[in-house]
Structures are given as structure tokens and as C-alpha cells.
Amino acid sequence: MAKIGVFLSQHRNSNDTLDRLSKGSFDVVLVQNGVYCAAIKENGQSSPVLGRGTKVYAMSEDLVSRGIEPSQVASNVTVVNFDGLVDLIFNEFTKTIWL
């Protein structure tokens, strides 16, 4: 099965496209303002993006530039730098999409 890398660049409470993807067929990469999903809780709840049973990655450079320390992200989010992202793209994903 093809593994899709889904890049989220905005902080949202829901995403219809993610809801339509098959569980286990994709991983989420939080970039730009999407990294807010990794740390900000609304009404005491983590972002729904984190509870989908998929691997979630957040770009360390985007976290730091927004004043979020990597230690502040949810425990189920893996923080990666640019080199780590390149490794993911070439070694883990057969396709990528940007939302």
C-alpha cells in the first residue's frame, strides 16, 4: 500500500480531506502554521489531527519560529528538522499532498 505524506500548513479543527483518507494509508507532516496543531489545546482538547491513529511529524524550524519549543508538543508528535523531513519524503512516502 502506498504511504502518503500529508502536509498541513494551517491550524484547523477539522479537515475533510483527512477524513476521507483511509486510516494507516498516510502520515501527517505539520509545517508553517500547521505546527500549532502539535501544541495548542482548545477547550482542554488536543487537535483532532493528532487523534487519527497516524504518525504525526512537526517541523522543528516552524515550531521555534512561532515561539513553540519542541518540548511543548504533544507526546505523539515527532519533531523533525529539514534533513529529517527530506529523509521522510524519500524513504517513507510514495506520494505527498499539501493541504
N, CA, C and O atoms as CSV, one atom per row, in Angstrom:
chain,resi,resn,atom,element,x,y,z
A,1,MET,N,N,0.835,-1.176,0.000
A,1,MET,CA,C,0.000,0.000,0.000
A,1,MET,C,C,0.882,1.242,0.000
A,1,MET,O,O,1.901,1.291,0.689
A,2,ALA,N,N,0.491,2.224,-0.762
A,2,ALA,CA,C,1.242,3.474,-0.841
A,2,ALA,C,C,1.052,4.280,0.429
A,2,ALA,O,O,-0.063,4.397,0.937
A,3,LYS,N,N,2.129,4.829,0.936
A,3,LYS,CA,C,2.064,5.697,2.114
A,3,LYS,C,C,2.109,7.129,1.619
A,3,LYS,O,O,3.031,7.524,0.905
A,4,ILE,N,N,1.110,7.900,2.002
A,4,ILE,CA,C,1.004,9.288,1.571
A,4,ILE,C,C,1.497,10.192,2.703
A,4,ILE,O,O,1.158,9.989,3.869
A,5,GLY,N,N,2.291,11.179,2.343
A,5,GLY,CA,C,2.695,12.215,3.288
A,5,GLY,C,C,1.778,13.410,3.098
A,5,GLY,O,O,1.801,14.055,2.049
A,6,VAL,N,N,0.970,13.706,4.108
A,6,VAL,CA,C,0.021,14.809,4.032
A,6,VAL,C,C,0.610,15.995,4.785
A,6,VAL,O,O,0.799,15.937,6.000
A,7,PHE,N,N,0.895,17.057,4.066
A,7,PHE,CA,C,1.462,18.263,4.664
A,7,PHE,C,C,0.328,19.220,5.017
A,7,PHE,O,O,-0.446,19.623,4.148
A,8,LEU,N,N,0.234,19.581,6.295
A,8,LEU,CA,C,-0.766,20.546,6.747
A,8,LEU,C,C,-0.057,21.846,7.102
A,8,LEU,O,O,0.835,21.869,7.949
A,9,SER,N,N,-0.464,22.922,6.447
A,9,SER,CA,C,0.201,24.199,6.676
A,9,SER,C,C,-0.674,25.198,7.429
A,9,SER,O,O,-0.249,26.331,7.658
A,10,GLN,N,N,-1.872,24.808,7.812
A,10,GLN,CA,C,-2.772,25.678,8.552
A,10,GLN,C,C,-3.291,24.966,9.799
A,10,GLN,O,O,-3.439,23.744,9.815
A,11,HIS,N,N,-3.562,25.744,10.834
A,11,HIS,CA,C,-4.148,25.199,12.054
A,11,HIS,C,C,-5.662,25.210,11.901
A,11,HIS,O,O,-6.274,26.271,11.777
A,12,ARG,N,N,-6.263,24.023,11.909
A,12,ARG,CA,C,-7.714,23.875,11.762
A,12,ARG,C,C,-8.199,22.821,12.741
A,12,ARG,O,O,-7.437,21.955,13.171
A,13,ASN,N,N,-9.461,22.905,13.082
A,13,ASN,CA,C,-10.047,21.894,13.951
A,13,ASN,C,C,-10.454,20.644,13.192
A,13,ASN,O,O,-10.515,19.563,13.778
A,14,SER,N,N,-10.732,20.767,11.918
A,14,SER,CA,C,-11.111,19.600,11.128
A,14,SER,C,C,-10.564,19.761,9.714
A,14,SER,O,O,-10.192,20.852,9.283
A,15,ASN,N,N,-10.531,18.656,9.028
A,15,ASN,CA,C,-10.073,18.685,7.653
A,15,ASN,C,C,-10.791,17.577,6.897
A,15,ASN,O,O,-10.557,16.394,7.146
A,16,ASP,N,N,-11.662,17.960,5.978
A,16,ASP,CA,C,-12.462,16.989,5.236
A,16,ASP,C,C,-11.614,16.009,4.444
A,16,ASP,O,O,-11.955,14.830,4.346
A,17,THR,N,N,-10.519,16.481,3.881
A,17,THR,CA,C,-9.663,15.603,3.092
A,17,THR,C,C,-9.076,14.502,3.960
A,17,THR,O,O,-9.066,13.338,3.560
A,18,LEU,N,N,-8.587,14.855,5.145
A,18,LEU,CA,C,-8.051,13.831,6.054
A,18,LEU,C,C,-9.125,12.826,6.443
A,18,LEU,O,O,-8.847,11.634,6.574
A,19,ASP,N,N,-10.350,13.303,6.627
A,19,ASP,CA,C,-11.446,12.407,6.988
A,19,ASP,C,C,-11.727,11.370,5.909
A,19,ASP,O,O,-12.230,10.287,6.207
A,20,ARG,N,N,-11.409,11.690,4.670
A,20,ARG,CA,C,-11.684,10.763,3.561
A,20,ARG,C,C,-10.552,9.768,3.304
A,20,ARG,O,O,-10.749,8.781,2.596
A,21,LEU,N,N,-9.381,10.014,3.864
A,21,LEU,CA,C,-8.258,9.097,3.647
A,21,LEU,C,C,-8.389,7.873,4.549
A,21,LEU,O,O,-8.870,7.969,5.678
A,22,SER,N,N,-7.963,6.740,4.045
A,22,SER,CA,C,-8.017,5.500,4.816
A,22,SER,C,C,-7.007,5.537,5.955
A,22,SER,O,O,-5.857,5.938,5.774
A,23,LYS,N,N,-7.452,5.117,7.113
A,23,LYS,CA,C,-6.576,5.058,8.279
A,23,LYS,C,C,-5.378,4.160,7.972
A,23,LYS,O,O,-5.532,3.065,7.430
A,24,GLY,N,N,-4.201,4.631,8.321
A,24,GLY,CA,C,-2.992,3.860,8.092
A,24,GLY,C,C,-2.358,4.067,6.727
A,24,GLY,O,O,-1.254,3.584,6.476
A,25,SER,N,N,-3.056,4.789,5.831
A,25,SER,CA,C,-2.503,4.993,4.492
A,25,SER,C,C,-1.698,6.279,4.393
A,25,SER,O,O,-1.112,6.569,3.350
A,26,PHE,N,N,-1.665,7.062,5.487
A,26,PHE,CA,C,-0.983,8.344,5.424
A,26,PHE,C,C,-0.375,8.720,6.776
A,26,PHE,O,O,-0.805,8.251,7.829
A,27,ASP,N,N,0.633,9.575,6.707
A,27,ASP,CA,C,1.200,10.229,7.877
A,27,ASP,C,C,1.009,11.724,7.678
A,27,ASP,O,O,0.909,12.197,6.546
A,28,VAL,N,N,0.960,12.460,8.765
A,28,VAL,CA,C,0.748,13.906,8.701
A,28,VAL,C,C,2.053,14.616,9.036
A,28,VAL,O,O,2.735,14.265,9.998
A,29,VAL,N,N,2.390,15.618,8.231
A,29,VAL,CA,C,3.553,16.460,8.482
A,29,VAL,C,C,3.040,17.881,8.698
A,29,VAL,O,O,2.468,18.489,7.793
A,30,LEU,N,N,3.251,18.403,9.909
A,30,LEU,CA,C,2.807,19.749,10.249
A,30,LEU,C,C,3.906,20.741,9.904
A,30,LEU,O,O,5.025,20.637,10.405
A,31,VAL,N,N,3.585,21.696,9.052
A,31,VAL,CA,C,4.538,22.715,8.619
A,31,VAL,C,C,3.878,24.084,8.748
A,31,VAL,O,O,2.659,24.185,8.887
A,32,GLN,N,N,4.685,25.122,8.699
A,32,GLN,CA,C,4.216,26.501,8.785
A,32,GLN,C,C,3.239,26.635,9.955
A,32,GLN,O,O,3.556,26.171,11.051
A,33,ASN,N,N,2.060,27.251,9.771
A,33,ASN,CA,C,1.108,27.420,10.865
A,33,ASN,C,C,0.451,26.113,11.295
A,33,ASN,O,O,-0.207,26.070,12.335
A,34,GLY,N,N,0.615,25.067,10.529
A,34,GLY,CA,C,0.084,23.764,10.912
A,34,GLY,C,C,0.706,23.229,12.189
A,34,GLY,O,O,0.108,22.384,12.855
A,35,VAL,N,N,1.910,23.708,12.549
A,35,VAL,CA,C,2.564,23.214,13.766
A,35,VAL,C,C,1.794,23.583,15.030
A,35,VAL,O,O,2.001,22.975,16.080
A,36,TYR,N,N,0.905,24.579,14.938
A,36,TYR,CA,C,0.084,24.908,16.107
A,36,TYR,C,C,-0.767,23.717,16.536
A,36,TYR,O,O,-1.104,23.600,17.714
A,37,CYS,N,N,-1.119,22.835,15.611
A,37,CYS,CA,C,-1.880,21.627,15.953
A,37,CYS,C,C,-1.122,20.741,16.933
A,37,CYS,O,O,-1.733,19.985,17.689
A,38,ALA,N,N,0.196,20.827,16.925
A,38,ALA,CA,C,1.021,19.966,17.770
A,38,ALA,C,C,1.048,20.415,19.223
A,38,ALA,O,O,1.341,19.610,20.107
A,39,ALA,N,N,0.748,21.692,19.492
A,39,ALA,CA,C,0.946,22.205,20.853
A,39,ALA,C,C,-0.265,22.889,21.466
A,39,ALA,O,O,-0.435,22.840,22.684
A,40,ILE,N,N,-1.099,23.515,20.676
A,40,ILE,CA,C,-2.208,24.304,21.233
A,40,ILE,C,C,-3.406,23.412,21.513
A,40,ILE,O,O,-3.831,22.623,20.669
A,41,LYS,N,N,-3.936,23.558,22.715
A,41,LYS,CA,C,-5.153,22.842,23.075
A,41,LYS,C,C,-6.308,23.824,23.121
A,41,LYS,O,O,-6.173,24.930,23.646
A,42,GLU,N,N,-7.438,23.419,22.572
A,42,GLU,CA,C,-8.633,24.233,22.616
A,42,GLU,C,C,-9.650,23.532,23.497
A,42,GLU,O,O,-9.974,22.364,23.284
A,43,ASN,N,N,-10.150,24.257,24.491
A,43,ASN,CA,C,-11.091,23.696,25.473
A,43,ASN,C,C,-10.519,22.455,26.139
A,43,ASN,O,O,-11.252,21.514,26.445
A,44,GLY,N,N,-9.207,22.451,26.364
A,44,GLY,CA,C,-8.547,21.329,27.023
A,44,GLY,C,C,-8.310,20.122,26.152
A,44,GLY,O,O,-7.795,19.110,26.628
A,45,GLN,N,N,-8.672,20.201,24.890
A,45,GLN,CA,C,-8.546,19.068,23.969
A,45,GLN,C,C,-7.451,19.323,22.944
A,45,GLN,O,O,-7.290,20.442,22.456
A,46,SER,N,N,-6.701,18.276,22.625
A,46,SER,CA,C,-5.698,18.365,21.567
A,46,SER,C,C,-6.392,18.459,20.216
A,46,SER,O,O,-7.573,18.138,20.089
A,47,SER,N,N,-5.657,18.894,19.224
A,47,SER,CA,C,-6.192,18.991,17.875
A,47,SER,C,C,-6.668,17.613,17.393
A,47,SER,O,O,-6.006,16.609,17.653
A,48,PRO,N,N,-7.801,17.558,16.698
A,48,PRO,CA,C,-8.274,16.291,16.133
A,48,PRO,C,C,-7.272,15.664,15.163
A,48,PRO,O,O,-7.308,14.454,14.937
A,49,VAL,N,N,-6.390,16.465,14.595
A,49,VAL,CA,C,-5.367,15.949,13.684
A,49,VAL,C,C,-4.492,14.924,14.400
A,49,VAL,O,O,-4.001,13.982,13.777
A,50,LEU,N,N,-4.295,15.106,15.712
A,50,LEU,CA,C,-3.410,14.217,16.467
A,50,LEU,C,C,-4.062,12.897,16.853
A,50,LEU,O,O,-3.359,11.952,17.211
A,51,GLY,N,N,-5.367,12.811,16.790
A,51,GLY,CA,C,-6.061,11.609,17.240
A,51,GLY,C,C,-6.514,10.693,16.130
A,51,GLY,O,O,-7.486,9.959,16.308
A,52,ARG,N,N,-5.865,10.705,15.022
A,52,ARG,CA,C,-6.297,9.902,13.873
A,52,ARG,C,C,-5.604,8.546,13.774
A,52,ARG,O,O,-5.864,7.787,12.841
A,53,GLY,N,N,-4.742,8.241,14.707
A,53,GLY,CA,C,-4.050,6.965,14.661
A,53,GLY,C,C,-2.956,6.902,13.622
A,53,GLY,O,O,-2.517,5.814,13.250
A,54,THR,N,N,-2.509,8.045,13.149
A,54,THR,CA,C,-1.431,8.094,12.177
A,54,THR,C,C,-0.202,8.705,12.825
A,54,THR,O,O,-0.296,9.326,13.884
A,55,LYS,N,N,0.935,8.531,12.198
A,55,LYS,CA,C,2.140,9.202,12.672
A,55,LYS,C,C,2.029,10.675,12.337
A,55,LYS,O,O,1.570,11.046,11.257
A,56,VAL,N,N,2.451,11.508,13.268
A,56,VAL,CA,C,2.414,12.952,13.054
A,56,VAL,C,C,3.812,13.495,13.293
A,56,VAL,O,O,4.454,13.184,14.296
A,57,TYR,N,N,4.267,14.302,12.363
A,57,TYR,CA,C,5.573,14.948,12.449
A,57,TYR,C,C,5.366,16.458,12.449
A,57,TYR,O,O,4.421,16.956,11.838
A,58,ALA,N,N,6.241,17.180,13.125
A,58,ALA,CA,C,6.205,18.645,13.111
A,58,ALA,C,C,7.600,19.166,12.830
A,58,ALA,O,O,8.582,18.668,13.381
A,59,MET,N,N,7.682,20.159,11.982
A,59,MET,CA,C,8.972,20.765,11.628
A,59,MET,C,C,9.505,21.603,12.785
A,59,MET,O,O,8.833,22.521,13.254
A,60,SER,N,N,10.707,21.286,13.240
A,60,SER,CA,C,11.300,21.997,14.377
A,60,SER,C,C,11.512,23.472,14.066
A,60,SER,O,O,11.276,24.319,14.928
A,61,GLU,N,N,11.948,23.798,12.861
A,61,GLU,CA,C,12.182,25.191,12.492
A,61,GLU,C,C,10.891,26.011,12.541
A,61,GLU,O,O,10.907,27.167,12.964
A,62,ASP,N,N,9.784,25.421,12.112
A,62,ASP,CA,C,8.498,26.120,12.146
A,62,ASP,C,C,7.988,26.276,13.572
A,62,ASP,O,O,7.375,27.290,13.904
A,63,LEU,N,N,8.235,25.284,14.414
A,63,LEU,CA,C,7.854,25.409,15.823
A,63,LEU,C,C,8.594,26.568,16.476
A,63,LEU,O,O,7.979,27.447,17.081
A,64,VAL,N,N,9.905,26.564,16.352
A,64,VAL,CA,C,10.740,27.572,17.015
A,64,VAL,C,C,10.419,28.970,16.495
A,64,VAL,O,O,10.365,29.920,17.276
A,65,SER,N,N,10.206,29.109,15.195
A,65,SER,CA,C,9.917,30.442,14.642
A,65,SER,C,C,8.570,30.979,15.132
A,65,SER,O,O,8.312,32.177,15.024
A,66,ARG,N,N,7.713,30.111,15.666
A,66,ARG,CA,C,6.421,30.532,16.211
A,66,ARG,C,C,6.421,30.546,17.735
A,66,ARG,O,O,5.368,30.659,18.361
A,67,GLY,N,N,7.598,30.432,18.324
A,67,GLY,CA,C,7.723,30.514,19.778
A,67,GLY,C,C,7.318,29.257,20.521
A,67,GLY,O,O,7.033,29.312,21.718
A,68,ILE,N,N,7.287,28.132,19.837
A,68,ILE,CA,C,6.930,26.859,20.464
A,68,ILE,C,C,8.184,26.011,20.573
A,68,ILE,O,O,8.819,25.699,19.566
A,69,GLU,N,N,8.533,25.645,21.777
A,69,GLU,CA,C,9.688,24.774,21.976
A,69,GLU,C,C,9.302,23.338,21.631
A,69,GLU,O,O,8.180,22.923,21.921
A,70,PRO,N,N,10.194,22.581,21.027
A,70,PRO,CA,C,9.885,21.182,20.708
A,70,PRO,C,C,9.410,20.379,21.923
A,70,PRO,O,O,8.652,19.422,21.768
A,71,SER,N,N,9.844,20.755,23.117
A,71,SER,CA,C,9.411,20.039,24.332
A,71,SER,C,C,7.944,20.312,24.666
A,71,SER,O,O,7.378,19.616,25.508
A,72,GLN,N,N,7.311,21.303,24.032
A,72,GLN,CA,C,5.922,21.662,24.311
A,72,GLN,C,C,4.908,20.915,23.442
A,72,GLN,O,O,3.703,21.043,23.659
A,73,VAL,N,N,5.369,20.151,22.480
A,73,VAL,CA,C,4.437,19.474,21.584
A,73,VAL,C,C,3.893,18.211,22.242
A,73,VAL,O,O,4.482,17.675,23.181
A,74,ALA,N,N,2.766,17.754,21.733
A,74,ALA,CA,C,2.138,16.535,22.247
A,74,ALA,C,C,3.094,15.357,22.133
A,74,ALA,O,O,3.942,15.309,21.242
A,75,SER,N,N,2.946,14.426,23.033
A,75,SER,CA,C,3.880,13.292,23.094
A,75,SER,C,C,3.812,12.384,21.870
A,75,SER,O,O,4.773,11.668,21.591
A,76,ASN,N,N,2.710,12.394,21.138
A,76,ASN,CA,C,2.604,11.535,19.955
A,76,ASN,C,C,3.045,12.234,18.672
A,76,ASN,O,O,2.789,11.734,17.577
A,77,VAL,N,N,3.707,13.390,18.798
A,77,VAL,CA,C,4.225,14.116,17.641
A,77,VAL,C,C,5.743,13.988,17.633
A,77,VAL,O,O,6.397,14.237,18.646
A,78,THR,N,N,6.299,13.601,16.498
A,78,THR,CA,C,7.743,13.508,16.328
A,78,THR,C,C,8.233,14.801,15.686
A,78,THR,O,O,7.780,15.182,14.607
A,79,VAL,N,N,9.154,15.464,16.359
A,79,VAL,CA,C,9.716,16.706,15.833
A,79,VAL,C,C,10.894,16.354,14.924
A,79,VAL,O,O,11.798,15.615,15.313
A,80,VAL,N,N,10.866,16.901,13.702
A,80,VAL,CA,C,11.937,16.643,12.735
A,80,VAL,C,C,12.478,17.969,12.210
A,80,VAL,O,O,11.763,18.968,12.142
A,81,ASN,N,N,13.749,17.952,11.845
A,81,ASN,CA,C,14.336,19.123,11.199
A,81,ASN,C,C,14.245,18.928,9.685
A,81,ASN,O,O,13.675,17.946,9.209
A,82,PHE,N,N,14.810,19.868,8.939
A,82,PHE,CA,C,14.713,19.802,7.483
A,82,PHE,C,C,15.333,18.521,6.934
A,82,PHE,O,O,14.761,17.890,6.045
A,83,ASP,N,N,16.496,18.131,7.454
A,83,ASP,CA,C,17.133,16.895,6.980
A,83,ASP,C,C,16.249,15.683,7.249
A,83,ASP,O,O,16.146,14.784,6.415
A,84,GLY,N,N,15.611,15.664,8.420
A,84,GLY,CA,C,14.701,14.569,8.756
A,84,GLY,C,C,13.499,14.526,7.835
A,84,GLY,O,O,13.016,13.451,7.479
A,85,LEU,N,N,13.016,15.702,7.449
A,85,LEU,CA,C,11.889,15.767,6.520
A,85,LEU,C,C,12.273,15.216,5.156
A,85,LEU,O,O,11.501,14.484,4.537
A,86,VAL,N,N,13.456,15.562,4.691
A,86,VAL,CA,C,13.923,15.038,3.403
A,86,VAL,C,C,14.001,13.514,3.460
A,86,VAL,O,O,13.601,12.840,2.511
A,87,ASP,N,N,14.509,12.967,4.559
A,87,ASP,CA,C,14.557,11.507,4.713
A,87,ASP,C,C,13.156,10.901,4.656
A,87,ASP,O,O,12.950,9.874,4.010
A,88,LEU,N,N,12.195,11.531,5.328
A,88,LEU,CA,C,10.817,11.027,5.283
A,88,LEU,C,C,10.280,11.008,3.859
A,88,LEU,O,O,9.712,10.014,3.407
A,89,ILE,N,N,10.469,12.112,3.168
A,89,ILE,CA,C,9.931,12.222,1.809
A,89,ILE,C,C,10.512,11.141,0.896
A,89,ILE,O,O,9.784,10.543,0.104
A,90,PHE,N,N,11.808,10.891,1.003
A,90,PHE,CA,C,12.438,9.931,0.098
A,90,PHE,C,C,12.368,8.488,0.572
A,90,PHE,O,O,12.459,7.570,-0.244
A,91,ASN,N,N,12.209,8.265,1.876
A,91,ASN,CA,C,12.251,6.897,2.390
A,91,ASN,C,C,10.912,6.345,2.860
A,91,ASN,O,O,10.737,5.127,2.899
A,92,GLU,N,N,9.966,7.203,3.215
A,92,GLU,CA,C,8.706,6.727,3.792
A,92,GLU,C,C,7.494,6.940,2.897
A,92,GLU,O,O,6.569,6.128,2.906
A,93,PHE,N,N,7.486,8.025,2.122
A,93,PHE,CA,C,6.295,8.383,1.362
A,93,PHE,C,C,6.466,8.058,-0.117
A,93,PHE,O,O,7.508,8.323,-0.717
A,94,THR,N,N,5.413,7.478,-0.686
A,94,THR,CA,C,5.413,7.271,-2.131
A,94,THR,C,C,4.728,8.427,-2.852
A,94,THR,O,O,4.938,8.643,-4.046
A,95,LYS,N,N,3.899,9.173,-2.105
A,95,LYS,CA,C,3.218,10.350,-2.643
A,95,LYS,C,C,3.127,11.390,-1.533
A,95,LYS,O,O,3.154,11.058,-0.348
A,96,THR,N,N,3.019,12.651,-1.935
A,96,THR,CA,C,2.784,13.707,-0.964
A,96,THR,C,C,1.654,14.593,-1.465
A,96,THR,O,O,1.481,14.780,-2.669
A,97,ILE,N,N,0.885,15.136,-0.521
A,97,ILE,CA,C,-0.130,16.115,-0.846
A,97,ILE,C,C,-0.020,17.262,0.156
A,97,ILE,O,O,0.438,17.069,1.283
A,98,TRP,N,N,-0.433,18.428,-0.252
A,98,TRP,CA,C,-0.332,19.620,0.581
A,98,TRP,C,C,-1.741,20.148,0.810
A,98,TRP,O,O,-2.473,20.431,-0.139
A,99,LEU,N,N,-2.113,20.277,2.082
A,99,LEU,CA,C,-3.442,20.815,2.416
A,99,LEU,C,C,-3.297,22.111,3.174
A,99,LEU,O,O,-4.297,22.723,3.547
